[in-house]
Amino acid sequence: MLNAVINNGADAVYFGIDGFNMRILAENFHVDDLPSIVELCHSKNVQAHLALNTILYNSELAEAERIVKAAKDAGIDYIICWDFSVIALCKKYDIPICISTQASISNLASIQQYQTLGAKRIVLARECNLQDILEIRKGTDIEIETFIHGAMCIALSGRCFMSQDIFGRSANRGDCIQPCRREYEIYDGRKDYSILLGKDYVMSSKDLCTIDFIDTLIETGINSFKIEGRKRSPEYAAKVTSVYRRAIDAYADGHLTQDLKDTLKIELTSVYNRGFTTGFYKHDPTAEDFAHEEGNSALERKEFVGEVINYFKQSQVAYVALKSAPLKEGDKILIIGSTTGVIEMIVPQLFSDDKPVEGGEKGDRLTFVCETLVRPRDKVYLIRPKEAKDKQKFAWT
């Protein structure tokens, strides 16, 4: 995912390491990875932002200091936080801090207080609308960051207690299992009667999407746009980053038309989403901003096909083994690898033993021109339109 967002135009990447980030259940980096992460990001002119944005307990302060010191030694550009213990540690080690949306900052007085503590950037509360942001922008020169795409939490700036109350797993410690995304029923104990709330998922918001008015957000004077992509797939990270990169660049060049916005929005529907909402930017959310189904509403799905055996740099040819499904010319595929990131392409002319073929079956080995460098053991996935039978449910315990 790190390579995917770097290769698709991110100016900065925010990430967590084991402990003290809001997705503790994810496959996180380790503190020892910090030097290589920063080196990779900086080699691509990308900033590295470390998220230490959970609440901390007293017994954890020594470990938090070890992480902050390691971040300083590695050259981290920002630490994203809101617990005052982390803010104090960042001040001690002279690391720029970005105040997390968890702090629910929605006014100038709060911003001024955080500035006195050394904050250089503020991620505004997601509950701020466009007028709120305009007024804040006029009243301060601090850097402002806002979310432009991704999952939305029904609770105020994501500070939810439902997972903790029901299952003893705290969202504010990065351990949320998202019970809000489930289907529920109302039960009348006296009459032994229940009503299934199956039409709308009244605690599950649609995903934020701002591609329709990204030009307005740019003109508001926001310094940094944030894509929420935690625990999403590499292809999600690649696609969403690519779409907004192209939109922002098109605006800068004077070419951001409505037709381009419409095209880019269609691309966004191809990867994981719960339907789209404009969040709080234009109006307070209504019933239309809640999800209408559980799980993924993406219009496409991926199917594992095989993996790369070799890549011939001089001729730009990929050598692929088909392991589970057929492949033919004209298919849309993804090639995903830890160093490669995510490559999306249409399969060109295929060859078997240097002879042109229309396609191959499971067990075949094929070559085709691939202008982007891929690597042995990179996975190859076929992209298919999603059908009703492909609808997936969340699995959680």
C-alpha positions as CSV (number, residue, x, y, z in Angstrom):
1,M,0.0,0.0,0.0
2,L,2.9,2.4,0.8
3,N,4.3,1.9,-2.7
4,A,0.9,2.1,-4.2
5,V,0.1,5.5,-2.9
6,I,3.6,6.8,-3.6
7,N,3.5,5.6,-7.2
8,N,0.0,7.1,-7.8
9,G,0.8,10.6,-6.8
10,A,0.5,11.1,-3.0
11,D,2.5,14.1,-1.6
12,A,2.5,12.5,1.8
13,V,1.6,9.2,3.4
14,Y,0.3,8.7,7.0
15,F,0.8,5.3,8.6
16,G,0.8,3.5,11.9
17,I,3.2,1.2,13.6
18,D,2.4,-1.5,16.2
19,G,0.6,0.2,19.1
20,F,-1.0,3.6,19.5
21,N,-2.7,4.0,16.1
22,M,-6.3,3.8,15.2
23,R,-6.1,0.5,13.3
24,I,-4.4,-1.8,15.7
25,L,-6.0,-4.8,14.0
26,A,-4.3,-4.0,10.7
27,E,-1.0,-5.4,9.5
28,N,1.1,-2.5,10.8
29,F,4.7,-1.5,10.4
30,H,7.2,-1.9,13.3
31,V,9.3,0.8,14.9
32,D,12.4,-0.6,13.3
33,D,10.8,0.0,9.9
34,L,10.8,3.8,10.4
35,P,14.2,4.5,8.8
36,S,13.4,2.5,5.6
37,I,9.9,4.0,5.3
38,V,11.2,7.6,5.6
39,E,14.1,6.8,3.2
40,L,11.6,5.4,0.6
41,C,9.2,8.4,1.0
42,H,11.9,11.0,0.9
43,S,13.6,9.4,-2.2
44,K,10.2,10.0,-4.0
45,N,9.8,13.5,-2.6
46,V,6.9,12.3,-0.4
47,Q,6.5,13.3,3.3
48,A,6.2,10.6,6.0
49,H,3.6,11.2,8.7
50,L,3.5,8.9,11.7
51,A,0.1,8.4,13.3
52,L,0.2,8.1,17.1
53,N,-3.4,9.1,17.5
54,T,-4.9,6.9,20.2
55,I,-5.4,7.7,23.9
56,L,-2.5,6.4,26.1
57,Y,-2.4,5.0,29.5
58,N,0.3,5.9,32.1
59,S,2.0,2.5,31.8
60,E,2.6,3.2,28.1
61,L,4.4,6.5,28.3
62,A,7.9,5.0,28.2
63,E,7.0,3.0,25.1
64,A,5.5,6.1,23.5
65,E,8.7,8.1,24.2
66,R,10.8,5.3,22.6
67,I,8.6,5.5,19.4
68,V,8.8,9.3,19.3
69,K,12.6,9.3,19.7
70,A,12.9,6.7,16.9
71,A,10.7,8.8,14.7
72,K,12.9,11.8,15.4
73,D,16.0,9.8,14.5
74,A,14.4,8.5,11.3
75,G,13.4,12.0,10.1
76,I,9.6,11.7,10.3
77,D,8.0,14.9,8.9
78,Y,4.9,15.0,11.1
79,I,3.5,13.0,14.0
80,I,-0.3,13.0,14.0
81,C,-1.7,12.9,17.5
82,W,-4.1,14.4,20.0
83,D,-3.2,12.9,23.4
84,F,-1.3,15.6,25.4
85,S,1.4,13.1,26.4
86,V,2.3,12.6,22.8
87,I,2.1,16.4,22.1
88,A,4.6,16.9,25.0
89,L,6.9,14.2,23.7
90,C,6.9,15.8,20.2
91,K,7.7,19.1,21.8
92,K,10.6,17.5,23.8
93,Y,12.1,16.0,20.6
94,D,11.3,18.9,18.3
95,I,9.0,17.0,15.9
96,P,6.3,18.9,14.0
97,I,2.8,17.8,15.1
98,C,-0.4,17.6,13.3
99,I,-3.5,17.4,15.6
100,S,-5.7,14.5,14.7
101,T,-9.4,14.8,13.8
102,Q,-10.0,12.9,17.0
103,A,-9.6,16.2,18.8
104,S,-12.8,17.5,17.1
105,I,-11.3,20.9,16.4
106,S,-14.0,23.1,14.8
107,N,-13.2,26.7,15.9
108,L,-10.4,29.2,16.0
109,A,-10.2,29.3,19.8
110,S,-9.3,25.6,19.9
111,I,-6.8,26.1,17.1
112,Q,-5.1,28.9,19.0
113,Q,-4.7,26.7,22.1
114,Y,-3.1,23.9,20.1
115,Q,-0.8,26.4,18.4
116,T,0.5,27.4,21.8
117,L,1.4,23.7,22.3
118,G,3.4,23.7,19.0
119,A,0.9,22.4,16.5
120,K,1.8,23.2,12.9
121,R,-1.2,21.6,11.2
122,I,-4.8,20.8,12.2
123,V,-7.0,18.1,10.8
124,L,-10.4,19.7,11.3
125,A,-13.4,17.9,12.7
126,R,-15.3,16.1,10.0
127,E,-18.4,17.9,11.2
128,C,-17.1,21.2,9.7
129,N,-19.0,22.5,6.7
130,L,-17.6,24.6,3.9
131,Q,-18.6,27.9,5.6
132,D,-16.9,26.8,8.8
133,I,-13.7,26.0,7.0
134,L,-13.8,29.4,5.1
135,E,-14.1,31.3,8.4
136,I,-11.4,29.3,10.1
137,R,-9.1,29.8,7.0
138,K,-9.6,33.5,7.2
139,G,-8.8,33.6,10.9
140,T,-5.5,31.6,11.1
141,D,-2.4,30.9,9.1
142,I,-1.9,27.4,10.5
143,E,-2.0,24.6,8.0
144,I,-5.4,23.0,7.6
145,E,-6.0,19.4,6.6
146,T,-9.4,17.8,5.8
147,F,-10.7,14.5,4.6
148,I,-11.8,14.2,1.0
149,H,-12.6,10.5,0.6
150,G,-13.1,7.3,2.6
151,A,-15.0,5.8,5.5
152,M,-17.1,7.9,7.8
153,C,-18.0,7.1,11.4
154,I,-21.4,7.9,12.8
155,A,-19.8,9.1,16.0
156,L,-18.5,12.6,16.5
157,S,-15.1,12.7,14.8
158,G,-14.9,8.9,15.1
159,R,-14.9,8.9,18.9
160,C,-17.3,5.9,19.2
161,F,-17.9,3.7,22.3
162,M,-20.2,1.1,20.7
163,S,-17.5,-1.5,20.1
164,Q,-16.2,-1.0,23.6
165,D,-19.6,-1.2,25.2
166,I,-20.7,-4.4,23.4
167,F,-17.5,-6.3,22.9
168,G,-14.9,-4.7,25.2
169,R,-12.8,-3.6,22.2
170,S,-12.2,0.2,22.1
171,A,-12.4,2.2,18.9
172,N,-10.3,4.9,20.6
173,R,-7.5,2.3,21.0
174,G,-7.7,1.3,17.4
175,D,-9.5,-1.9,18.1
176,C,-13.0,-1.2,16.6
177,I,-14.8,-4.1,15.0
178,Q,-17.4,-1.8,13.5
179,P,-20.7,-3.2,14.9
180,C,-22.3,-0.1,13.5
181,R,-22.0,-1.6,10.0
182,R,-24.3,-4.5,10.9
183,E,-28.0,-5.0,10.3
184,Y,-30.2,-4.6,13.4
185,E,-33.7,-5.3,14.6
186,I,-35.9,-3.6,17.2
187,Y,-37.3,-6.1,19.7
188,D,-40.4,-5.6,21.9
189,G,-39.8,-7.9,24.9
190,R,-43.4,-7.6,26.2
191,K,-45.0,-8.7,22.9
192,D,-42.1,-10.9,21.8
193,Y,-42.1,-9.0,18.5
194,S,-39.3,-7.6,16.4
195,I,-38.9,-5.4,13.4
196,L,-35.8,-5.9,11.1
197,L,-34.1,-2.6,10.0
198,G,-33.1,-4.0,6.7
199,K,-33.7,-1.1,4.3
200,D,-31.2,1.3,5.7
201,Y,-28.2,0.7,7.9
202,V,-29.0,3.6,10.3
203,M,-25.6,3.6,12.0
204,S,-23.5,3.0,8.9
205,S,-22.6,6.1,6.9
206,K,-21.9,6.0,3.2
207,D,-18.3,6.8,2.3
208,L,-17.2,10.4,1.9
209,C,-16.6,11.4,-1.8
210,T,-15.7,15.0,-2.8
211,I,-14.7,14.5,-6.4
212,D,-17.8,16.5,-7.6
213,F,-16.6,19.6,-5.7
214,I,-12.9,19.1,-5.3
215,D,-12.3,22.5,-7.1
216,T,-14.4,24.2,-4.4
217,L,-12.3,22.6,-1.6
218,I,-9.1,23.7,-3.4
219,E,-10.4,27.3,-3.6
220,T,-11.3,27.2,0.1
221,G,-7.6,27.3,0.9
222,I,-7.2,23.9,2.6
223,N,-3.5,23.0,2.7
224,S,-3.7,19.2,2.7
225,F,-6.3,16.7,1.5
226,K,-6.5,13.5,3.4
227,I,-7.7,10.1,2.0
228,E,-9.0,7.6,4.6
229,G,-7.8,4.2,3.5
230,R,-7.0,2.2,6.6
231,K,-7.5,-1.5,6.3
232,R,-8.5,-1.1,2.6
233,S,-6.8,-3.0,-0.2
234,P,-3.7,-1.9,-2.1
235,E,-5.8,-1.4,-5.3
236,Y,-8.2,0.8,-3.3
237,A,-5.3,2.9,-2.1
238,A,-3.9,3.1,-5.7
239,K,-7.1,4.0,-7.4
240,V,-8.4,6.6,-5.0
241,T,-5.0,8.3,-4.8
242,S,-4.7,8.3,-8.6
243,V,-8.2,9.7,-9.1
244,Y,-7.7,12.7,-6.8
245,R,-4.2,13.3,-8.0
246,R,-5.5,13.6,-11.6
247,A,-8.3,15.9,-10.4
248,I,-6.1,18.2,-8.5
249,D,-3.6,18.4,-11.4
250,A,-6.4,19.0,-13.9
251,Y,-7.6,21.9,-11.8
252,A,-4.1,23.4,-11.6
253,D,-3.9,23.1,-15.4
254,G,-7.4,24.6,-15.9
255,H,-8.8,21.3,-17.4
256,L,-11.0,20.1,-14.6
257,T,-14.3,19.8,-16.4
258,Q,-17.6,18.2,-15.3
259,D,-17.1,15.4,-17.8
260,L,-13.7,14.6,-16.2
261,K,-15.2,14.6,-12.7
262,D,-18.0,12.2,-13.9
263,T,-15.4,9.9,-15.4
264,L,-13.2,9.9,-12.3
265,K,-16.2,9.3,-10.0
266,I,-17.1,6.2,-12.1
267,E,-13.5,5.0,-11.4
268,L,-14.1,5.4,-7.7
269,T,-17.1,3.1,-7.8
270,S,-14.8,0.3,-9.1
271,V,-13.1,-0.1,-5.7
272,Y,-14.5,-0.7,-2.2
273,N,-17.2,1.7,-1.2
274,R,-20.5,1.8,0.8
275,G,-22.0,4.3,-1.6
276,F,-21.1,8.0,-1.6
277,T,-22.0,11.0,0.5
278,T,-20.7,14.6,0.7
279,G,-20.4,14.3,4.5
280,F,-20.9,17.6,6.3
281,Y,-19.4,19.8,3.6
282,K,-22.6,20.9,2.0
283,H,-25.3,20.0,4.5
284,D,-26.0,18.1,7.7
285,P,-26.3,14.4,6.8
286,T,-29.8,13.0,6.1
287,A,-31.3,9.5,5.6
288,E,-29.8,9.5,2.1
289,D,-26.3,9.6,3.6
290,F,-26.7,6.2,5.3
291,A,-25.6,3.0,3.7
292,H,-28.4,0.9,2.0
293,E,-26.6,-2.4,2.3
294,E,-24.0,-4.2,4.4
295,G,-20.5,-4.4,3.0
296,N,-19.0,-3.6,-0.4
297,S,-20.9,-1.7,-3.1
298,A,-18.0,-1.7,-5.5
299,L,-18.9,-2.4,-9.1
300,E,-15.8,-4.6,-9.7
301,R,-14.2,-7.5,-7.9
302,K,-10.8,-9.0,-8.3
303,E,-10.0,-12.7,-8.8
304,F,-6.6,-14.3,-8.3
305,V,-5.1,-15.5,-11.6
306,G,-1.5,-16.3,-11.0
307,E,1.9,-14.7,-10.3
308,V,4.9,-13.2,-12.1
309,I,7.8,-15.6,-12.7
310,N,10.2,-13.1,-14.2
311,Y,10.5,-9.7,-15.8
312,F,12.8,-8.9,-18.7
313,K,13.7,-5.3,-18.3
314,Q,15.3,-4.7,-21.7
315,S,12.3,-5.9,-23.6
316,Q,9.8,-4.9,-20.9
317,V,8.1,-8.3,-20.9
318,A,6.4,-10.0,-18.0
319,Y,6.5,-13.8,-17.6
320,V,3.4,-15.0,-15.8
321,A,2.2,-18.4,-14.5
322,L,-1.6,-18.9,-14.5
323,K,-2.4,-20.7,-11.2
324,S,-6.2,-20.5,-10.8
325,A,-8.0,-19.0,-13.7
326,P,-7.7,-18.3,-17.5
327,L,-6.4,-15.1,-18.9
328,K,-7.0,-13.6,-22.4
329,E,-6.0,-10.6,-24.4
330,G,-8.1,-7.5,-23.5
331,D,-8.7,-8.6,-19.9
332,K,-8.3,-5.9,-17.2
333,I,-5.8,-7.0,-14.6
334,L,-4.0,-5.8,-11.5
335,I,-0.4,-6.8,-10.6
336,I,0.3,-6.3,-6.9
337,G,3.6,-6.7,-5.0
338,S,5.3,-5.3,-1.9
339,T,7.8,-3.3,-3.9
340,T,5.8,-2.9,-7.1
341,G,2.7,-1.5,-5.4
342,V,-0.3,-1.8,-7.7
343,I,-0.2,-1.8,-11.5
344,E,-3.5,-1.7,-13.4
345,M,-3.5,-2.5,-17.1
346,I,-5.3,-4.1,-20.1
347,V,-3.7,-7.4,-21.2
348,P,-2.0,-6.9,-24.6
349,Q,-1.0,-9.6,-27.1
350,L,-0.2,-12.8,-25.2
351,F,2.6,-15.2,-26.1
352,S,3.3,-18.8,-25.3
353,D,6.8,-20.1,-26.2
354,D,7.2,-16.9,-28.3
355,K,4.1,-17.8,-30.3
356,P,1.1,-15.4,-30.2
357,V,-2.0,-16.9,-28.5
358,E,-5.5,-15.5,-27.7
359,G,-5.3,-16.6,-24.1
360,G,-4.2,-19.2,-21.6
361,E,-5.7,-21.6,-19.1
362,K,-4.8,-22.6,-15.5
363,G,-1.3,-24.1,-15.6
364,D,-0.1,-22.2,-18.7
365,R,2.8,-19.8,-18.7
366,L,2.5,-16.7,-20.8
367,T,4.4,-13.5,-21.6
368,F,3.2,-10.1,-22.5
369,V,4.6,-6.5,-22.8
370,C,4.3,-4.6,-19.5
371,E,5.9,-1.2,-19.6
372,T,6.0,-0.9,-15.8
373,L,8.6,-2.9,-13.9
374,V,7.1,-5.9,-12.0
375,R,8.8,-8.5,-10.0
376,P,8.9,-12.2,-9.4
377,R,6.1,-13.4,-7.0
378,D,4.0,-10.3,-7.7
379,K,0.3,-11.5,-7.7
380,V,-1.8,-11.1,-10.8
381,Y,-5.6,-10.5,-10.4
382,L,-8.3,-10.4,-13.0
383,I,-10.8,-7.6,-12.6
384,R,-14.5,-8.6,-13.3
385,P,-17.8,-6.7,-13.1
386,K,-19.4,-7.4,-9.7
387,E,-22.6,-9.5,-9.9
388,A,-25.3,-9.9,-7.3
389,K,-24.0,-13.2,-6.2
390,D,-20.6,-11.7,-5.5
391,K,-22.0,-9.5,-2.7
392,Q,-19.9,-10.0,0.3
393,K,-20.7,-9.6,4.0
394,F,-18.4,-8.4,6.7
395,A,-16.8,-11.1,8.8
396,W,-16.0,-10.2,12.4
397,T,-15.7,-11.8,15.7
